Amino acid sequence: MSRKPQQKLPQGQDAYQRVISEIRSGALLPGDRLTETDLAERLGISRTPVREAIRQLEADGLVVHTPRRGATIRSLGHAEISELYDMRSVLEGAAAQFAARAASEVELCELEAIHESMCAAKTTEELYSLNQQFHAALLDAARNRFLITAVGVTHKTLLILGPSTMEETGRADSAQIEHADIITALRARNPEAAGQAMRRHIAAAHQARLRQIRQHRIQNETINDTP
């Protein structure tokens, strides 16, 4: 059976996805300017789809307009970062509780398969992708469309923070243990334990993110102080 050729995204959506990827990787940092001319030249497309992509990024809250600078990648302060992780804890803790009641056997097996793949992953990129798949699969198993929408907003805002905390030494191992605890609670059909396990997981991710930000700040200060 022949495969259908993969359809290309419209240029505006392609530009949007490519900018999202650069934000997540840290190639574009909070405060960086997004100009239509520069982006169009770099992406090899016209300014119209770039304009469309910037509008979508603004709608997502990832880009803001600042006086005399135009469109820039949004910055999050310390308080906003804590609020973001607090919201993740509430929403994803609820998702784990719902999934403990509603997940099918097939969905539980899928979570276990993703977890096993994550344990065998060799690169940070693999870990990031599998971690995203794990959380998405658990959210689907929660069977709540409104919750899916709310979690999607918080995850999109997290992109502003840049590279995954999986780059931190030991974080991947800790995350795998935390995922295993979540799966154990789901298998036991224990909503309270599942919610607690997820909230512990989000709290650990929050701590790892703050360490990452602090280390980057120290590195930048060292570079700036170097004669």
C-alpha positions, -999 to +999 in steps of 0.1 A: +000+000+000+015+033-010+017+061+015+000+094+009+024+122+004+027+144+035+008+176+030+027+209+035+014+234+060+002+267+047+031+292+048+016+311+077+013+280+099+047+268+088+063+301+098+044+300+131+056+264+139+092+274+130+092+304+153+076+283+181+105+258+176+131+286+179+115+299+210+115+264+226+151+258+217+163+291+230+173+304+196+148+332+202+149+346+237+125+367+258+129+403+247+141+394+212+125+415+184+105+398+156+106+419+125+087+409+094+116+417+071+142+397+090+119+367+096+108+366+060+144+366+048+155+340+073+126+317+066+127+322+029+090+333+026+071+365+019+061+390+046+024+381+045+027+347+061+052+361+086+027+387+095+001+360+100+025+340+122+033+370+144-005+377+149-010+341+160+019+344+184+004+375+198-030+357+202-011+329+221+005+355+245+040+346+233+047+379+216+039+414+228+042+449+212+065+472+231+071+510+225+098+517+200+107+480+196+076+465+180+069+428+183+091+410+209+091+377+226+073+380+259+093+379+291+080+363+323+090+375+357+097+353+387+061+357+401+046+349+367+067+317+364+055+306+399+019+313+390+023+294+358+035+263+376+009+267+403-017+266+375-001+235+360-002+218+394-039+225+397-049+216+362-026+186+356-033+173+391-070+173+383-062+156+349-044+128+368-074+124+391-099+122+363-077+097+344-075+074+374-113+071+371-117+072+333-086+058+316-091+026+296-068-003+296-055+007+262-047+042+275-029+029+305-008+006+283+001+035+261+012+056+291+034+026+302+049+023+267+057+060+265+073+057+299+094+028+288+106+046+257+115+076+279+136+054+301+155+042+270+158+076+253+194+088+245+190+125+237+174+155+254+152+160+223+138+125+226+132+130+263+114+162+256+092+147+229+083+116+249+076+137+280+052+158+260+036+126+247+032+113+282+014+144+295-008+146+263-018+109+266-027+114+303-047+145+295-066+126+268-074+098+293-089+124+316-119+128+292-124+165+298-123+189+268-123+220+288-094+208+309-075+200+276-079+236+264-068+251+297-037+229+300-029+237+263-027+274+272-003+269+301+019+246+281+021+271+252+032+298+277+059+275+291+076+277+257+087+312+266+110+297+292+131+281+265+150+248+266+136+218+285+146+212+321+155+177+309+189+192+301+196+195+338+218+167+352+196+141+369+163+157+360+154+130+334+160+102+359+138+120+385+111+127+360+110+090+351+105+080+387+078+106+391+060+093+360+062+057+373+045+069+406+017+085+385+012+053+365+011+032+397-016+054+411-035+053+378-033+015+377-046+014+413-076+035+402-067+059+431-076+095+421-062+111+452-028+093+449-027+101+412-034+138+418-007+139+445+018+122+423+012+146+395+015+176+418+048+164+431+060+160+396+050+195+387+066+209+419+099+191+409+097+205+374+091+240+389+122+237+411+143+224+381+131+254+361+141+279+387+175+263+390+179+265+353+170+302+352+194+309+381+223+291+364+217+309+331+217+342+350+249+334+368+265+324+334+254+356+317+267+377+346+301+359+345+303+365+307+294+402+311+319+406+339+348+391+318+372+419+307 
